[in-house]
């Protein structure tokens, strides 16, 4: 086995337990056998250890690789969510070969070429994100009727009306915020409540927010069709909050001039509900800021502070604080 610990060489994961490794590999072998498959002994199993997951890339005899993913308790819902999405929006997500929802384990096929690789290989195209974001908007619209079920699966609820209370909790628990940060965030809180009230009033229903939809979180297996995966940061929230992360990736790669057209490509599937372009763009500006709050929420959830030992250098606290400061930035669209 080849083990990659990345920037987290001291992170403690279940992989450190021989019993856990044996159980995980035994489950993989069992589920592969259900599909008439087996691990190819002549090639190495590659393991990637991160605080937010254990990921194994396993060679399979006679076909491409498969992937095993184990989530920590804060994102253990991803296994059940992945299976549910494969039923509700087939062909748009990476359908699992098997899941163990109780243990937060998933066995997944290879999804093909990452969108990031396709972008790096091809000519610079500032419009490349338009098709995947329009498809993603369709996916979100299809999931609106399932939001209560999503929450029952364990997907965190961060509905638009709840965000002021979630903001209060995140700020109160974050040890990396300076006194000046807290003063400024406290002064911002009434504005944030007003943004949420206005956004609720526009009548766009909450849906699934991927919350980390960068170019390494979708596959481009064929032209014009994309497959979304990696839902460990997901919440039930305002759908437009999802736009913040891909917009940042586009701005970094192509510049800010690409964002208005990208915004409109994402918003186009939402025009069928009788809302004007002006209303939808206003909703996007409000959700842009709240998308930063969603990222702060995700970091704090996946990296809780050490029990009884607040640590301002804790990864989750520092990243969460950085995203809270993004609430002060003007929307880029």
N, C-alpha and C positions, 0 to 999 in steps of 0.2 A: 504494500500500500504506500502511496505517496500522500503525505499530509501537509496541507498548507494552512498556516495559522495567520497569515497576513500581518496586519498591524496590531494584532491582539495575541502576542505569544503567551501571555499569562492568563488569558481568559479561561475560566473553568466551564467546561461543557460536559454533557453526559458521556462524550467519547472517552473520557478518562477512566470510565468504569468498564472493566473487561466483561462483566455480566451484561451491561447495557449493549456493548458492541456485539456480543454474541447473539443477544435477543434481536437486535436490529437486523443483522445479517441473516439470521434464521428466518425472520419474517420476510425479508426480501426474497430469499430463495423459495420460500413457500408460495409467495404470490406470483413469482415468475413461473413457477411450475404450473400454476393454474392456467397460464397462457401458453404452456408448452415451451417455456424458455428456461435457460440456465445461464449462470455467470460463466464467462469465458476465462478459464484459469490461466491462459497464456499471456494475458494482458493485465496491467496493474489497475487496481481500484484507486481512484483519486478522491481524496477527502479534503473538504474545505471546512475549517472550523472558525466560526464567528460567534460572538456573544448572542446573536439573534437566530442562529440556526447551525445545524450540522448537515452538511450536504455531501453526498457521495455520488460520484460518477462511476457507474459500473458497466464494464464491457459485457455484452451479451453474445453468446455464440450464434453466429449466423445472421446477425443484424446489428444495427447501431446501438449506441449506449442507452442506458436508462439512468434515471436520477432518483435517489432516495433523499428525502428532506425530513428533518425532525425540527419542529419548532419548540421554543421555550414556552412556559405557561402563558405568558402575556400575548402570544400570537398562536397558541395551539389551535385556535379556531380555523386556521388556514386550511387544514386537511379537510374538514367538513365543508368549508366554503368552496374549496376547489371542486369537490364532487358535486355540490349543488349547482355551481355555475355551469358545469359541463352538461347538466340536465336542462337548465333554464336558457342558456345562450350557447348551444352547441356550435362548434366550429369557430367561436370567437375566443375561446380560452383553451388552455392546455388541459385536456381531459386526462385524469389519472388512470393508471392501470389498477391501482388499489389505494385505499386509504384506511388508516386506523385512527378514527376521530378521537377515541379516548386517549391515545398516546400522542396525538398530534403528528402522525407519520403519514407521508405521502410517497407513492412510487409513481414516477412520471416518465412518459416517453420523451425522447429527444424532440425538441420543437423545431429544429432546423436552424437557419441562420438568424442570429440576432439582428435586430434593426440597426443597432450601432455599427455592426460589421458592414451591413449593406451601405450605410451612410459613409463610412470610411472608405469603402471600395469605390463607390461611384463618384461622379462629378458633384461639386458643391451645388446643392439645390435647396434654396431657402423655403421652398414649398413642399419639401418631402414629408413634413409632419401633417400636412392637411388631410390626406386620406386616412391615416391611422386615427387621428383625433375625431374625424367625423364618424368613423366606425365605432370608436369608443363611446361617443355621445349616444349612438343608437343602442349600444349595450346598456348604458346607464338608464335610458328611457325604458328599455325592456325590463329592467330590474325594479322599477318603482313599485309595482304591485307586491314585490317580495321583501320589502324592507323589514317588516315585522318578523318574518321568518329568518332573515339575515341576523337580526339581533338575538333570536332564539338559538342560533348556531354559535353565538358567542362573539360575533363581530361587534366591536365597541360602538355604542350609541353616542354620536356627537351631532345630534340633529341641530339644525340652525337655531331653533329657539333655546336650546340648551347651552349654546356656546358661551354666553356670558358667565354662567356658573362654572363651566369647564375652565374658562380663563382664570377665574378666581382661584380654583383649585391648583392649577398649574403654577401660577405665580406664588401662591402660599407655600408650595412644596419645593420650589426651586432654590437650591442653595448657592447657585452661581450668579444670581442677580445682585448687583450692587445697590446700595441705598438710593442712588440716583435713578437706576433702572426702575426700582419699585415706585419711586415718586412719579416718574413719567408714566409708567403703566397705570398707576392709580388714576392719574389725570385723564388717561385715554379711555378708561373703562366706560364712562357714559356714552362716548362716541361709539364704542364697540357695540354696546347694547342697542344704540340707534341703528347701526348698520344691520344688525341681525333682525330687528323689528321691520325695517324697510324691506329686507330681503324676503322675509316670511310673507310680507304683504304683497310681493310680486307674484306669489302663488306657484312658484316652481317647486315641485315636490322633492323632498330629500330622496337620495338614492345611495348607491355604493360609490364611495370615493376611494380610489386606489391609494391615494395619498403619497405615492412615490413613483409616478409614471415617467421615469426617464427612459432613455433610448436603450438601456440594457434590460428593460422589463417587458419587452415584447419581441416576438419573432416576426420575421418577414419571409415566410416559407414560399410564397409566390407573389407575383406582382399584383398590387392592389388589394391584397388580403393579409390581415395581420392577426396574430395570436397573442393574447395578453396573459401574463402569469405573474407570480410572486405577489401574493395578496396579504402578506404578514403585517403591513402597515395600515390595512384598510379600515375604514369606519363607515358607518351610516351617517351621512352628513349632506350638506348641500352639494349637488353634483358639480357645480362650477368650481368648487375648491380644488378639484383635480387639475385644473388648467395651470396652476402656479408652477409645478415642477417641470412639465414639458416646455412651458414658455421660457423658463430659465435656461433649459438646455438649448433651445433654438436661439435665444439671444446670445448665448456664449459662442455658438458655432457660426451663426450667420449675421448677428447684429440685430438691434432693436427694430429696424425697419421691416423685418419679417413678421413682427407680432400682430399688427392689425389684421392682415389677411388670414393668419393662422387662427386668431380669435373668431373671425367670421365663419371660417370653415367649421370650427367646433360648434358654433352657435346655430348654424343653419338647420341641423336636425330638430332644434327646439322651436323653430318658427311655426310649426304646424299647429300649435296650441292657441293661436290667435294673438300672440304677443308681438309687439312691434320690435323692430331692430333696435330702436332707442331704448326700450325697456330691457331687452336682453343684454345690451352693452352696459347699461347701468348695473344690472345684476352681476355681470362679470367683474366690474370694478369693485363692487362690494365684496364679492367672493374672493377676489385676489388677495385682499388683506386677510380674510378669514382662513384662506389656504395656509398662510404662515402659522396661524394658530393650530391648524390640524397637524402640521409638521412638528410643532413644539409638543403637542399632545402625544404624538407617536414616539418621539425620542424619550420623553419622560416615562412612558408606559413600558417600553422595551428595555430601558436602562434605569430601573428604580434606584434611588440612592441607597447606600449601605444602611442596613437597619441600625438606627441609633447613632450613626456616625455620619452626619452631614458632611459632604465633601465637595467643595466648590469646583474641584478639578474633575469630578466624575464626568465621564463621557456624556451620559444622557443629560445631566444638568447643564453642561456647557453648551451642547448643541441645542437643547431646548431654549436656553436663554438667548442664544443667537437668533433663533426663529422668532421669539417674542419681540426682539428688537426690530425685526422686519415689519412688525405691525405699524411702525412709524413711517415706513416708506410709501410714497405715492404709487398707486397702481401704474404698471407699465403699459396698460392697454386702455 
